[in-house]
Amino acid sequence: MNYFYILIFLSLWTMGLVLLTHNRKANFWISTTLATGGMASFAFSVHLTIVPLLLPRGWLSPLMGTILYEASVVAMTIYFYLFPFAACMGALWLSGIRSGKARMLVSALLALPVAAALGEHLRHQPWGHFDIDGIRTLAAFYFIISFVFYYLAVKLEKDMHKKKNKRRVGILFSFGTLYPFFTDFVGFRSLTIGHWRFDLESNGAWQYNVVVILGLVAIITYFLVKNGFMGIKLRIEQEKMDVSMRALTMGVSILNHSIKNEIQKINYLTEKTEGYIQAGQSDKSLQSIEQIHSVTAHMLNMVGRIKDKAEDIVLTESRTDIRDLLEEVLQPMQPLLENSSVQVSIEYESDGHLVADATHLKETLSNLIQNALDAMPAAGGKLTLRSFRLKRHYLIEVKDNGSGIPKDQLGKIFEPFYTTKKNAYNHGLGLPYCASVLWKHGGKLTVAASDSGRGTTVTLQFPGRRFIAADALPADVAADPLKGKLIRLGRR
């Protein structure tokens, strides 16, 4: 059984490293919670497993023995004082408190009690001795605060998919902290770590930690594989064909999806042109023909830019005027919008240029608008495009009042070949492609809100550094926006 303590801290530290590697900023405190939570099992492993294994064989030198002893005391100190604090910080940074300054201020205030208690311990307690009575109240304080933050994280989250994920994290980590609190912080009375003795006064409940913690790790691993956890999703698939053939099939399907959207526009424009010609409106017919040329040029560009799934999306970046970008997306779609009786409104809250790949962004926005039109009722609806700037990001919203996305499907819509549209012309590749384009720009595509029967809001989020405000543009570019489009900034 003693060998399981090694497995505990190795699994907790590995899990923390996986989360940290995936998203260092978002998962830092959750990873720290797992790392500090594994410190106790590391200290126990040193005394109950590692030293008893090395000592009889003569493999434990005095230097190695000193290092292991000091490491075990430090690990136990980290566990008793920093594990509750890390758990509290993990819940705080997961909570719905959006202001970074507010979170930093709360973090600084919450760090004061543990810093004072740790300093008091190091000054007055013998090295390797822990009086749990003095730690218990502090740990209870942090764990209670963490439960409050986990509750707020779920309560304040509006995105149903994120809410489900936060609820899952909150339940697992609340139990993962509540159980060791009762077994270690309440069950322990005192602990003294010596060379090589382990004097522990407790109710013995800590011996069952092995089963509970390994079970918790197994549950987290299960969610990683099946549903995703803290933004990570591992998927195990059986390959039914050669990888290269899968890549070729995916590439052809993506091209088919893009071409299908453009052909729909051409059909509508052709019908409009015929109507204008029959009505003798030559000016309007020429405008429609120009729009057809624009659509075909865009389609040829996409064919040249997306070759197959194995070849990565390559960005050709330039300064793109945001007003021109949205207008150029909407212009060839006017016949579709008119035919569907859809009212379109554009809200520019921050004027300027976006350093991005205009071709891929137009295709992305076109896909999202097409999805919105498909979700509209026959009588028509409202479509709103909104561009605005936050402190660290620049966002473009595509909002409709269509049928919305069912809650049980929100977690699957970004998977390739998954589609809610029941016809042979939709392959479930639009949103995965759009998400990839945003990822290549260093941003992300999210469903900010979606209620069945009430509509959907999709957000394109770009790093703030990609936005150049109108008042920050060079004078010649501000006077002639076309100059900004000729600046090639290279691949990200």
C-alpha positions in Angstrom: 0.0 0.0 0.0 2.9 2.4 0.7 3.8 2.4 -3.0 0.5 4.0 -3.8 1.7 7.3 -2.1 4.3 7.6 -4.9 1.5 7.1 -7.4 -0.6 9.8 -5.7 1.9 12.7 -5.9 3.1 11.7 -9.3 -0.4 11.6 -10.7 -1.4 14.9 -9.1 1.8 16.7 -10.3 1.4 15.2 -13.8 -2.2 16.4 -13.9 -1.2 19.8 -12.8 1.6 20.0 -15.4 -0.9 19.0 -18.2 -3.3 21.7 -17.2 -0.5 24.3 -16.8 1.0 23.4 -20.2 -2.3 23.8 -21.9 -3.1 27.2 -20.6 -0.6 28.6 -18.1 -2.5 31.8 -17.3 -6.0 30.4 -16.9 -5.0 27.1 -15.2 -2.1 28.4 -13.0 -3.9 28.2 -9.7 -5.8 25.0 -10.4 -2.4 23.4 -11.3 -0.9 24.9 -8.2 -3.7 23.3 -6.1 -2.9 19.9 -7.6 0.9 20.4 -7.0 0.5 21.6 -3.4 -2.1 18.9 -2.7 0.5 16.2 -3.8 3.1 17.5 -1.3 1.8 15.5 1.6 1.9 12.2 -0.3 5.4 13.1 -1.4 6.5 13.6 2.2 4.8 10.4 3.3 6.4 8.5 0.3 9.9 9.7 1.4 9.4 8.3 4.9 7.2 5.3 4.3 8.4 4.1 0.9 11.6 5.6 -0.6 13.9 5.6 2.5 12.8 2.1 3.7 13.6 0.9 0.1 17.1 2.6 -0.1 18.3 2.3 3.5 18.7 -1.5 3.8 20.5 -1.6 0.5 23.1 1.0 1.5 22.0 3.3 -1.3 21.2 6.2 1.0 24.3 8.4 1.4 24.4 11.1 4.2 24.0 13.9 1.6 21.0 12.1 -0.1 19.5 11.5 3.3 19.7 15.1 4.2 18.2 16.3 0.9 15.3 13.9 1.2 14.7 14.8 4.8 14.7 18.6 4.2 12.6 18.1 1.1 10.0 16.1 3.1 9.7 18.9 5.7 9.4 21.6 3.1 6.8 19.6 1.2 4.7 19.1 4.4 5.0 22.8 5.2 3.8 23.7 1.7 0.9 21.3 2.1 -0.3 22.6 5.4 0.0 26.3 4.7 -0.1 26.7 0.9 -2.5 24.0 -0.2 -5.6 25.7 1.3 -4.5 29.1 0.0 -3.9 27.6 -3.6 -7.3 26.0 -3.5 -8.9 29.3 -2.6 -6.9 31.1 -5.4 -8.0 28.5 -7.9 -11.6 29.1 -7.1 -11.1 32.9 -7.2 -9.6 32.9 -10.6 -12.3 30.6 -11.9 -15.1 32.8 -10.5 -17.1 35.3 -12.4 -15.1 38.2 -11.1 -14.0 39.6 -14.5 -11.9 42.5 -13.3 -8.2 41.6 -13.2 -7.5 44.4 -10.7 -10.2 43.2 -8.4 -8.9 39.6 -8.5 -5.3 40.8 -7.8 -6.5 42.9 -4.9 -8.5 40.0 -3.4 -5.5 37.7 -3.9 -3.2 40.1 -2.1 -5.6 40.5 0.8 -6.1 36.7 1.1 -2.3 36.1 1.0 -1.8 38.1 4.2 -3.1 35.6 6.7 -1.2 32.7 5.3 2.0 34.7 5.1 1.6 35.8 8.7 0.8 32.2 9.9 3.7 30.7 7.9 6.1 33.3 9.3 4.9 32.6 12.8 5.4 28.9 12.3 8.9 29.2 11.0 9.9 31.5 13.9 8.4 29.6 16.8 7.9 25.9 15.8 10.8 23.4 15.8 11.8 22.4 12.3 9.8 19.4 11.2 7.1 19.8 13.9 3.5 20.8 13.0 0.9 21.7 15.6 -2.3 21.2 13.6 -4.5 23.1 16.1 -2.9 26.4 14.9 -3.4 25.5 11.2 -6.9 24.1 11.2 -8.8 27.4 11.6 -6.8 29.0 8.8 -7.3 26.1 6.5 -11.1 26.1 7.2 -11.2 29.8 6.4 -9.6 29.3 2.9 -11.7 26.2 2.1 -14.9 28.0 2.9 -13.9 31.0 0.8 -13.1 28.7 -2.1 -16.6 27.1 -1.9 -18.1 30.6 -2.1 -15.9 31.4 -5.2 -16.8 28.1 -6.9 -20.5 28.9 -6.3 -20.0 32.4 -7.8 -18.2 30.9 -10.8 -21.2 28.7 -11.7 -23.8 31.3 -10.7 -22.4 34.2 -12.7 -21.4 32.2 -15.9 -23.9 32.9 -18.7 -22.4 30.5 -21.3 -24.1 27.2 -20.7 -21.1 25.1 -21.9 -18.7 27.0 -19.7 -21.2 26.8 -16.8 -21.3 23.1 -17.1 -17.5 22.9 -17.1 -17.2 25.2 -14.1 -19.8 23.2 -12.2 -17.8 20.1 -12.9 -14.6 21.7 -11.7 -16.3 23.2 -8.6 -17.8 19.8 -7.5 -14.5 17.9 -8.0 -12.3 20.4 -6.4 -14.7 21.2 -3.5 -14.8 17.5 -2.7 -11.0 17.2 -3.3 -10.4 19.9 -0.7 -13.2 19.0 1.8 -12.1 15.4 2.2 -8.4 16.1 3.0 -9.5 18.9 5.4 -11.4 16.4 7.5 -8.8 13.7 7.3 -5.6 15.8 7.6 -6.5 19.2 9.1 -9.2 17.9 11.5 -8.0 14.3 11.8 -4.3 15.3 12.6 -3.5 16.6 16.0 0.3 17.0 15.7 3.0 15.7 13.3 6.8 15.5 13.9 9.1 14.5 11.1 12.4 13.1 12.2 15.4 11.1 10.8 13.7 8.6 9.9 10.7 8.6 12.1 7.2 9.8 11.6 5.4 10.7 14.8 1.8 11.4 14.0 -1.1 11.8 16.3 -4.4 11.4 14.4 -7.6 9.5 14.1 -6.1 7.3 11.3 -8.6 8.5 8.6 -5.7 9.8 6.4 -4.9 6.2 5.5 -7.9 6.1 3.2 -6.7 9.2 1.2 -5.0 6.8 -1.2 -8.4 5.5 -2.5 -10.1 8.8 -2.6 -7.4 10.8 -4.3 -6.6 8.2 -6.9 -10.3 8.0 -7.5 -10.5 11.7 -8.0 -7.6 11.6 -10.5 -9.4 8.8 -12.4 -12.6 10.9 -12.6 -10.6 14.0 -13.9 -8.9 11.7 -16.4 -12.3 10.4 -17.5 -13.6 13.9 -18.1 -10.5 14.8 -20.0 -11.1 11.9 -22.4 -14.9 12.2 -22.7 -16.1 15.7 -22.1 -13.2 18.0 -21.5 -11.8 19.6 -18.3 -10.4 23.1 -17.8 -10.4 23.8 -21.5 -8.7 20.5 -22.4 -10.2 17.7 -24.3 -8.4 14.5 -25.2 -10.1 12.3 -27.8 -9.2 8.7 -28.5 -10.3 7.6 -31.9 -9.9 4.4 -33.9 -8.3 5.1 -37.2 -10.3 3.4 -40.0 -8.1 4.6 -42.8 -4.7 5.8 -43.7 -3.9 9.2 -42.2 -3.1 10.7 -45.5 -6.4 9.6 -46.9 -8.2 11.1 -44.0 -6.3 14.4 -44.6 -7.3 14.4 -48.2 -10.9 13.7 -47.5 -11.0 16.5 -44.9 -9.5 18.9 -47.3 -11.9 18.2 -50.1 -14.8 18.5 -47.7 -13.6 21.9 -46.4 -13.3 23.2 -50.0 -16.7 21.8 -50.8 -18.2 23.6 -47.8 -16.6 26.9 -48.8 -17.6 26.6 -52.5 -21.2 25.6 -51.5 -21.7 28.9 -49.6 -20.3 31.0 -52.5 -22.4 29.2 -55.1 -25.5 30.0 -53.1 -24.6 33.7 -53.3 -24.0 33.4 -57.1 -27.4 31.8 -57.6 -29.1 34.6 -55.7 -27.1 37.3 -57.5 -27.8 35.7 -60.9 -31.6 35.7 -60.2 -31.4 39.4 -59.2 -29.4 40.3 -62.3 -32.0 38.6 -64.6 -34.7 40.6 -62.8 -32.9 43.9 -63.3 -32.2 43.1 -67.0 -35.8 42.3 -67.6 -36.9 45.5 -65.8 -34.4 47.5 -67.9 -32.4 48.5 -64.8 -29.0 48.3 -66.4 -27.1 50.1 -63.6 -28.4 47.7 -60.9 -27.6 44.7 -63.2 -24.1 45.9 -63.6 -23.7 46.2 -59.8 -25.0 42.7 -59.4 -22.5 41.4 -62.0 -19.7 43.2 -60.1 -20.8 41.4 -56.9 -20.7 38.1 -58.8 -17.1 38.9 -59.8 -16.3 39.6 -56.2 -17.7 36.3 -55.0 -15.9 34.3 -57.7 -12.6 36.0 -56.9 -13.1 35.2 -53.2 -13.9 31.6 -54.1 -10.8 31.2 -56.2 -8.7 32.7 -53.5 -10.0 30.2 -51.0 -9.3 27.3 -53.3 -5.7 28.5 -53.5 -5.4 29.1 -49.8 -7.0 25.9 -48.4 -5.4 22.9 -50.0 -5.9 20.0 -47.6 -6.3 19.3 -43.9 -2.7 18.2 -43.5 -1.5 21.6 -44.7 -1.8 24.2 -42.0 -3.8 27.4 -42.5 -1.2 30.0 -43.5 -2.0 33.6 -42.7 -1.2 36.5 -45.1 -1.6 39.4 -42.7 -2.2 43.1 -43.5 -3.9 46.1 -42.0 -7.6 45.6 -42.7 -10.1 48.4 -42.1 -12.8 46.9 -39.9 -15.6 48.9 -41.5 -14.5 47.8 -45.0 -14.1 44.2 -43.8 -17.7 43.9 -42.5 -19.2 45.8 -45.5 -17.3 43.6 -48.0 -18.6 40.5 -46.2 -22.2 41.7 -46.3 -22.2 43.2 -49.8 -22.4 39.9 -51.8 -24.8 38.5 -49.2 -27.4 41.3 -49.8 -29.6 39.1 -52.1 -29.7 36.4 -49.4 -30.5 38.9 -46.7 -33.3 40.5 -48.8 -34.7 37.1 -49.8 -34.8 36.1 -46.1 -36.3 39.4 -45.0 -33.5 39.8 -42.5 -32.9 43.2 -40.9 -29.1 43.8 -40.5 -27.5 46.4 -38.2 -23.8 47.1 -37.7 -22.5 48.7 -34.6 -19.0 50.1 -34.7 -17.9 51.0 -31.2 -14.2 51.2 -32.0 -13.0 52.3 -35.4 -9.6 51.3 -36.7 -7.7 48.6 -38.4 -7.2 44.9 -37.6 -3.9 43.2 -38.3 -5.2 40.0 -39.8 -5.8 37.8 -42.8 -8.7 39.4 -44.6 -9.5 36.4 -46.8 -9.8 34.0 -44.0 -11.7 36.5 -41.8 -14.2 37.2 -44.6 -14.8 33.5 -45.0 -15.2 33.1 -41.3 -17.7 35.9 -41.0 -19.5 34.7 -44.1 -19.9 31.2 -42.5 -21.2 32.7 -39.3 -23.7 34.9 -41.1 -24.8 32.0 -43.2 -25.4 29.9 -40.0 -27.4 32.8 -38.6 -29.6 33.0 -41.8 -30.2 29.2 -41.7 -31.4 29.6 -38.1 -33.8 32.4 -38.9 -37.6 31.8 -39.2 -39.2 32.0 -42.6 -40.7 35.4 -41.7 -37.2 36.8 -41.3 -35.3 38.0 -38.3 -32.6 40.4 -37.0 -28.9 40.1 -37.5 -26.5 42.4 -35.6 -22.8 42.7 -36.2 -20.9 44.6 -33.4 -17.3 45.5 -33.2 -15.8 46.8 -29.9 -12.6 46.9 -27.9 -12.0 45.6 -24.4 -8.9 46.2 -22.3 -6.9 43.3 -23.7 -9.0 42.1 -26.6 -10.8 43.3 -29.7 -14.1 41.5 -30.4 -16.5 41.1 -33.3 -20.0 39.8 -32.4 -22.4 38.1 -34.8 -25.8 38.0 -33.1 -29.1 36.6 -34.4 -32.6 36.0 -33.0 -32.9 32.6 -34.7 -33.6 29.1 -33.3 -30.5 29.0 -31.1 -28.4 26.0 -30.3 -29.7 23.3 -27.9 -27.7 23.1 -24.7 -26.8 19.5 -25.1 -25.1 20.3 -28.5 -23.0 23.3 -27.4 -20.0 21.1 -26.5 -20.0 19.4 -29.9 -20.4 22.2 -32.5 -16.7 22.8 -32.9 -16.0 19.1 -33.7 -15.3 18.4 -37.4 -18.2 16.7 -39.3 -20.7 17.5 -36.5 -23.7 19.4 -37.7 -27.2 20.2 -36.6 -28.4 20.8 -40.1 -30.3 17.9 -41.6 -29.3 18.1 -45.3 -26.7 16.6 -47.5 -25.0 19.9 -48.3 -23.8 20.6 -44.7 -20.7 18.7 -43.5 -20.2 20.2 -40.1 -16.9 21.9 -41.1 -17.8 25.6 -41.0 -17.4 26.2 -37.3 -14.2 24.0 -36.9 -12.7 26.0 -39.7 -13.7 29.3 -38.2 -12.3 28.3 -34.8 -9.0 27.3 -36.5 -8.8 30.7 -38.2 -9.2 32.5 -34.9 -6.7 30.3 -33.2 -4.1 31.1 -35.9 -4.7 34.7 -35.1 -4.0 34.1 -31.4 -7.6 34.5 -30.5 -10.6 32.3 -30.1 -14.1 31.7 -31.3 -16.8 31.4 -28.6 -20.5 31.0 -28.4 -21.1 33.9 -26.0 -24.8 33.1 -25.6 -27.3 30.7 -27.1 -30.8 29.9 -25.9 -33.0 27.5 -27.8 -35.6 29.6 -29.6 -34.0 32.9 -28.7 -31.0 33.2 -30.9 -27.2 32.9 -30.7 -24.3 35.3 -30.2 -20.9 34.2 -31.6 -17.8 36.2 -30.6 -14.6 36.5 -32.6 -12.0 37.5 -30.0 -8.6 38.9 -31.1 -5.6 39.9 -29.0 -5.6 43.6 -28.3 -2.2 44.0 -30.0 -3.9 43.2 -33.4 -6.2 46.3 -33.2 -4.9 49.7 -34.3 -7.3 52.5 -33.3 -8.1 55.0 -36.0 -6.4 57.8 -34.0 -3.2 55.8 -33.8 -2.9 55.2 -37.5 -0.3 57.0 -39.6 -1.8 60.1 -41.3 -1.4 58.8 -44.8 -3.2 55.5 -43.9 -6.0 57.3 -42.0 -6.6 59.5 -45.0 -6.4 56.6 -47.5 -7.4 53.3 -45.8 -6.4 51.3 -48.9 -2.7 52.0 -48.1 -3.1 50.1 -44.9 -4.2 47.0 -46.8 -1.0 46.9 -48.8 1.3 46.4 -45.8 2.4 42.8 -45.6 3.2 41.9 -42.0 4.1 38.3 -42.5 3.0 35.1 -40.8 2.3 35.0 -37.1 
